[in-house]
Amino acid sequence: MSMIHPDFNITLEDELDGPSWVKMYRNHLEQVMIILIDNAVKYSKDRKEIHVSLGNNEVEVSLAIQDFGEGISPENMSASSAASTGSTRPGAGKRAVMAWVWRLPSS
């Protein structure tokens, strides 16, 4: 993952319990990851570290991107789509993990 941004230490924690299939457009996952990692790089000034984790269980698949940047202001904290809308993260906010969760169809 160092090819993404050479100044950053990007780690991948793969906790997938076997293959999982989600119904989505072909390039949507790639777009989501690019947006979330790009935001993590953009707002991480001092600590150049990003954690990417993948996981699943019987009902969902999750992707989380964690950075150690300036955080999200309290007024923007409730905007669950902050990463996908490109909203700004003005200073002194709470640090957060941006996560996407896909529900799997029940059998």
Buried (B, 14 or more C-beta within 10 A) or exposed (E): EEEBBEEBEBEEEEEEEEEBEBEEEEEEBEEBBEBBBBBBBEBBEEEBBBBBBBBBEEEEBBBBBBBBBBBBBEEBEEEEEBBBEEBEBEEEBEEBEBBBEBEBEEE
